[in-house]
Amino acid sequence: MDIVAEIASAHEGRMLTLLEMIDVAHDAKCNYIKFQIFRAKELVAKDHPKYENYHIKEFSEKQWIDVAEYCSKKPIKIIAEIFDYDSLLIARKMNVSGYKVHSSAISDVILLENASKDNKLFLLSTGGSTKPEIHKGLEIINSNGNNQIVLMHGFQNFPTELKNVNLNKVKSLKNEYNLPIGIQEHVEGGSIMSMITPLLAIAKGCVLIEKHFTLDRSLKESDYYSSLNPNELKQFVELVNKTLIVFGSDSFEMCDKELAYRHLLKKSIYTLRNIKRGEAFTLENICFKRSLESDRILVDKIDEIISSKSSINIKANKRLTWEMVVK
């Protein structure tokens, strides 16, 4: 199970904040850290109400390369969320481990075509996308032989109401596209469901969790609605790891502790009354009790016992052994 620490724009365009967030993600033992790499003038038109906001949060190519070098020394792997061809070029110079394409760019043929050629881990967001759009996007990625695709369930609604999380869609996506599914989850950061929802997503079959975090949610800066504080992020990673332990194995082979439990609590076959030599064992003259002796006959052998006779005279309340049985 991979956990992606999502910074998005929570750095507010401040380099020191960004570096501190990298430290937090690394200390929390997240597998990846994700950055949104964009050029404000290419992401939105100048008359867009958020143009200035994006411009403030934009880093230069050199700054991103410095950030990548900082991550390499931790180390922590990078996923770059790319929004256009120029941001892809920057991500390539950062030597990132994977790309994410936002659902708003799922139909950007140029971006998908070029990014998929690198054959890196490829997260494709499906939020707010139709099945034809997802099919077309995957067709482009697959055409370049990329076999590291993870479809990301969830959409950009801050915070996401529980009724709109729709974890049942994970199965639908898996059945429709036969690909690994991840979750980009935006439940209210301060609620217990912000911790629980991704764990439920694991149970539904998700293999990757993208989780927003911030240095201080109370400041109410970018994406704070669905973000965890540093201590919460660390706790979340621990919960995910414990959840995976709980799922354990699907094998019927018993561990040592289960074998010990079986030895202590499984019932053995006892005589209910005196039984004469040659007398058949029946449900009327035997009973079942817990016993620890190694030569006991467990209840799962009841069919063999019922079809057998006593080889000796046996008093009541005696534990049966195979020496007492004539098959």
Buried (B, 14 or more C-beta within 10 A) or exposed (E): BBBBBBBBBBBBBBEEBBBEBBEBBBBBBBBBBBBBBBBBEEBBEEEEEEBEBBBEBBBEBEEBBBBBEBBEEEEBBBBBBBBBBBBBBBBBEBEBBBBBBBBBBBBBEEBBBBBBBBEBBBBBBBBBBEEEBBEBBBEBBEEBEBEBBBBBBBBBBBBBEEEEBEBEBBEEBBEEBEBBBBBBBBBBBBEEBBBEBBBBBBEBEBBBBBBBBBBEBEEEBBBBBBBBBBEBBBBBBEBBEEBEEEEEEEEEEEEEEEEEEEEEEBBBBBBBEEBEEEEEBEEEBBBBEEBEEEEBBBBEBBEEBEEBBBBEEBEEEEBBBBEBBEE
